Amino acid sequence: MLNIRGFARDGIATTSLAIGVLFGTAGLPHILMRFLTVRDERAARLSVFYATCLIGLFFIMLLPIGFGSISLLRDASRHLAPDGSVLGGTNMVAIHLAEIVGGSALMGFVTAVAFATILAVVCGLLIAGASAATNDLIAGLRGRPLDERSKLITVRFTAAILGVIAVVLAIAFEGQNVAYLIAMATSIAASANFPLLILAIYWPRLSTAGALAGGAFGLLSSVTLTVMGPTVWTKVLGLGLAPFPYDSPAILTVPAAFLVCFVVSILKRPVMDLASVDLVN
């Protein structure tokens, strides 16, 4: 019987993967940018609406593409290696499926769309990372905004550093399924960004200290547990049996990040100045 479970090996792993993909999409930097690069609230709502529709369409397409690949590729010998694996690796499944269904024309179209999508996502992440480092991290450490010339230099330098890091990580994860890389990114985003986004919208008592503590805890815990998971610890680093049994830690790190935001916000809330309050007898 064909095993299609991948790295979702049991109920807990599947639930953790679903939490990361579901909530992490809203926390991805190039999605959050849609709130900050628009003219007004109406444009923001339209931007988020279109993004949500496109993201939903993408996830719906996973069903026919996934099961179509299982049905058509397993008997297509010219797309399979002698050992039964897919030629070019599992990341080439959609390309092979496109050729089977629509010939060279559809395969070329899907390849072009995949390349354009990858380029757009990489550009969006570089812009988001460079902007955050310039306007938030460096300006926050300095205590004042950067001038235009310093901002431009910082953006270019940060983008170059992020590009080098991305290339190094791409080489290290070259043989991994792109589905795992997406799950890894969404799991980290769900842990670090999603709790802050939801609490900032729906819980007025969220404090700056709570947001910083929760975001930092979610980021560090999700990255640490991801590295300690089977794919990175065993397959990429080759360190033997993984200390953490699941590739996606979202089932633990997302609730923990919410809890840290809540507890720190309650403990660090501003103390009311009784002298400025009008007491009525």
C-alpha positions as CSV (number, residue, x, y, z in Angstrom):
1,M,0.0,0.0,0.0
2,L,1.3,3.4,-0.9
3,N,2.3,5.6,2.0
4,I,1.3,9.2,1.5
5,R,1.7,10.5,5.1
6,G,5.1,12.0,4.6
7,F,6.2,13.8,7.8
8,A,2.7,13.8,9.2
9,R,3.2,10.4,10.8
10,D,0.4,10.4,13.4
11,G,-2.5,12.4,14.8
12,I,-0.3,14.7,16.9
13,A,2.1,15.4,14.0
14,T,-0.8,16.0,11.6
15,T,-2.5,18.4,14.0
16,S,0.7,20.3,14.7
17,L,1.3,20.6,10.9
18,A,-2.3,21.9,10.4
19,I,-1.9,24.5,13.2
20,G,1.3,25.7,11.7
21,V,0.0,25.9,8.1
22,L,-3.3,27.4,9.1
23,F,-2.1,30.1,11.5
24,G,1.3,30.6,10.1
25,T,0.1,31.9,6.7
26,A,-1.4,34.9,8.4
27,G,1.9,35.5,10.2
28,L,4.2,35.4,7.2
29,P,6.1,38.7,6.6
30,H,5.1,39.1,3.0
31,I,1.4,38.7,4.0
32,L,1.7,41.1,7.0
33,M,3.2,43.7,4.6
34,R,-0.3,44.1,3.0
35,F,-1.4,45.9,6.1
36,L,1.5,48.4,5.9
37,T,1.8,49.2,2.1
38,V,-1.6,50.5,1.3
39,R,-3.2,53.9,1.1
40,D,-6.1,53.5,3.6
41,E,-8.2,51.0,5.5
42,R,-10.4,50.2,2.4
43,A,-7.3,49.4,0.4
44,A,-6.0,47.2,3.2
45,R,-9.2,45.2,3.4
46,L,-9.2,44.7,-0.4
47,S,-5.6,43.6,-0.3
48,V,-6.1,41.1,2.4
49,F,-9.3,39.9,0.7
50,Y,-7.5,39.2,-2.5
51,A,-4.6,37.6,-0.7
52,T,-6.9,35.4,1.3
53,C,-8.7,34.2,-1.9
54,L,-5.5,33.4,-3.7
55,I,-4.1,31.6,-0.6
56,G,-7.3,29.6,-0.2
57,L,-7.2,28.7,-3.9
58,F,-3.6,27.5,-3.5
59,F,-4.5,25.2,-0.6
60,I,-7.6,23.9,-2.5
61,M,-5.4,23.0,-5.5
62,L,-3.2,20.8,-3.2
63,L,-6.0,18.2,-3.2
64,P,-6.3,17.5,-7.0
65,I,-2.6,18.0,-7.5
66,G,-1.6,15.7,-4.7
67,F,-4.0,12.9,-5.4
68,G,-3.7,13.3,-9.1
69,S,0.1,12.9,-8.7
70,I,-0.4,9.7,-6.7
71,S,-2.8,8.3,-9.2
72,L,-1.0,9.2,-12.5
73,L,2.7,9.2,-11.6
74,R,3.0,5.9,-9.9
75,D,2.3,4.1,-13.2
76,A,4.2,6.5,-15.5
77,S,7.5,4.7,-15.9
78,R,9.2,7.4,-17.9
79,H,8.9,9.8,-15.0
80,L,10.2,7.3,-12.4
81,A,13.7,6.1,-11.6
82,P,14.6,2.4,-11.5
83,D,14.0,2.3,-7.8
84,G,10.5,3.7,-8.2
85,S,11.3,7.2,-7.0
86,V,10.3,10.3,-9.0
87,L,12.9,11.6,-11.4
88,G,14.4,14.8,-10.0
89,G,13.0,14.2,-6.6
90,T,9.6,14.8,-5.0
91,N,9.8,18.5,-5.7
92,M,9.4,17.7,-9.4
93,V,6.0,15.9,-9.0
94,A,3.9,18.9,-10.1
95,I,6.0,19.4,-13.2
96,H,5.8,15.7,-14.2
97,L,2.0,15.8,-13.5
98,A,1.6,18.9,-15.7
99,E,3.4,17.1,-18.6
100,I,1.2,14.0,-18.2
101,V,-2.0,16.1,-18.2
102,G,-1.3,18.8,-20.7
103,G,1.9,18.0,-22.5
104,S,4.9,20.3,-22.9
105,A,2.8,23.4,-23.1
106,L,1.3,22.9,-19.7
107,M,4.6,21.8,-18.2
108,G,6.2,25.0,-19.5
109,F,3.4,27.1,-18.1
110,V,3.6,25.5,-14.7
111,T,7.4,25.8,-14.6
112,A,7.1,29.5,-15.4
113,V,4.5,30.1,-12.8
114,A,6.6,28.2,-10.2
115,F,9.7,30.3,-11.0
116,A,7.7,33.6,-10.9
117,T,6.1,32.6,-7.6
118,I,9.5,31.7,-6.0
119,L,10.9,35.0,-7.2
120,A,8.0,37.0,-5.9
121,V,8.1,35.3,-2.5
122,V,11.9,35.7,-2.2
123,C,11.6,39.4,-3.1
124,G,8.8,40.0,-0.7
125,L,10.7,38.3,2.2
126,L,13.9,40.2,1.4
127,I,12.0,43.5,1.4
128,A,10.1,42.7,4.6
129,G,13.3,41.5,6.4
130,A,15.4,44.5,5.2
131,S,12.6,46.9,6.1
132,A,12.1,45.4,9.6
133,A,15.8,45.5,10.3
134,T,16.1,49.1,9.2
135,N,13.0,50.7,10.6
136,D,12.5,48.6,13.7
137,L,15.6,46.8,14.9
138,I,18.4,49.3,14.1
139,A,16.3,52.4,14.5
140,G,15.0,51.0,17.8
141,L,18.5,50.4,19.1
142,R,19.6,53.9,18.1
143,G,16.6,55.5,19.7
144,R,15.9,57.6,16.7
145,P,15.0,57.1,13.0
146,L,17.8,56.8,10.4
147,D,18.2,59.5,7.8
148,E,17.5,58.6,4.1
149,R,21.1,57.9,3.1
150,S,21.8,55.7,6.2
151,K,18.4,53.9,5.6
152,L,19.3,53.1,2.0
153,I,22.7,51.8,3.0
154,T,21.3,49.7,5.8
155,V,18.6,48.2,3.6
156,R,21.1,47.2,0.9
157,F,23.5,45.7,3.5
158,T,20.7,43.8,5.3
159,A,19.3,42.5,2.0
160,A,22.7,41.2,1.1
161,I,23.1,39.4,4.4
162,L,19.7,37.9,4.2
163,G,20.4,36.7,0.7
164,V,23.6,35.0,1.7
165,I,21.9,33.3,4.7
166,A,19.1,32.1,2.3
167,V,21.6,30.7,-0.2
168,V,23.5,28.8,2.6
169,L,20.2,27.4,4.0
170,A,19.1,26.4,0.5
171,I,22.2,24.5,-0.1
172,A,21.9,22.7,3.3
173,F,18.2,21.8,2.6
174,E,18.7,21.0,-1.1
175,G,17.4,17.5,-0.9
176,Q,14.4,18.2,1.3
177,N,10.8,18.3,0.1
178,V,9.6,21.8,-0.5
179,A,6.4,20.9,1.4
180,Y,8.5,20.5,4.6
181,L,10.2,23.8,4.0
182,I,6.8,25.5,3.7
183,A,5.6,23.8,6.9
184,M,8.7,24.8,8.7
185,A,8.3,28.5,7.7
186,T,4.6,28.6,8.6
187,S,5.2,26.9,11.9
188,I,7.8,29.6,12.9
189,A,5.5,32.4,11.7
190,A,2.5,30.9,13.6
191,S,4.6,30.9,16.8
192,A,6.3,34.2,16.5
193,N,3.9,36.5,14.6
194,F,0.3,35.1,14.7
195,P,-0.2,35.4,18.5
196,L,0.9,39.1,18.4
197,L,-1.4,39.8,15.4
198,I,-4.5,38.3,17.0
199,L,-3.9,39.7,20.5
200,A,-3.2,43.2,19.1
201,I,-6.5,43.2,17.3
202,Y,-8.8,41.5,19.9
203,W,-7.1,42.1,23.3
204,P,-6.6,45.7,24.2
205,R,-4.6,44.9,27.3
206,L,-1.7,43.5,25.3
207,S,1.4,45.5,26.3
208,T,4.6,46.2,24.5
209,A,6.5,44.0,26.9
210,G,4.0,41.2,26.4
211,A,4.3,41.4,22.7
212,L,8.1,41.4,22.7
213,A,8.3,38.5,25.2
214,G,5.7,36.4,23.4
215,G,7.1,37.0,20.0
216,A,10.7,36.3,21.1
217,F,9.6,33.2,23.0
218,G,7.6,31.9,20.0
219,L,10.5,32.5,17.6
220,L,13.2,31.0,19.7
221,S,11.1,28.0,20.8
222,S,9.9,27.2,17.3
223,V,13.3,27.5,15.7
224,T,14.9,25.4,18.5
225,L,12.3,22.6,18.3
226,T,12.4,22.6,14.5
227,V,16.2,22.2,14.6
228,M,15.8,19.4,17.1
229,G,13.2,17.7,14.9
230,P,13.8,14.6,12.8
231,T,14.3,16.3,9.4
232,V,16.9,18.9,10.5
233,W,18.6,17.0,13.3
234,T,18.8,13.6,11.6
235,K,18.6,14.2,7.8
236,V,20.3,17.6,7.4
237,L,22.8,17.7,10.3
238,G,23.2,13.9,10.6
239,L,23.3,13.9,14.4
240,G,21.4,10.7,15.0
241,L,18.1,10.3,16.7
242,A,16.2,13.6,17.0
243,P,15.5,14.8,20.6
244,F,12.1,16.2,19.5
245,P,9.8,13.7,17.7
246,Y,7.9,16.1,15.4
247,D,9.0,18.3,12.5
248,S,6.4,20.9,13.2
249,P,6.3,22.2,16.8
250,A,3.4,24.5,16.4
251,I,1.1,22.4,18.6
252,L,3.3,23.4,21.5
253,T,4.8,26.7,20.6
254,V,1.7,28.6,19.4
255,P,-0.2,28.1,22.7
256,A,3.0,28.8,24.7
257,A,3.5,32.1,22.8
258,F,-0.1,33.2,23.5
259,L,0.4,32.3,27.2
260,V,3.7,34.3,27.4
261,C,2.0,37.3,25.8
262,F,-0.9,37.1,28.3
263,V,1.2,36.6,31.4
264,V,3.8,39.3,30.7
265,S,1.1,41.8,29.7
266,I,-0.7,41.2,33.0
267,L,2.4,41.3,35.1
268,K,3.9,44.3,33.3
269,R,0.8,46.4,32.9
270,P,1.2,50.1,33.8
271,V,0.4,51.0,37.4
272,M,-2.4,53.5,37.7
273,D,-1.4,56.9,39.2
274,L,-4.0,57.3,42.0
275,A,-3.0,60.9,42.5
276,S,-4.3,61.7,39.0
277,V,-7.7,59.9,39.6
278,D,-10.7,61.9,40.7
279,L,-12.1,60.0,43.7
280,V,-15.8,60.5,44.2
281,N,-17.1,59.8,47.7
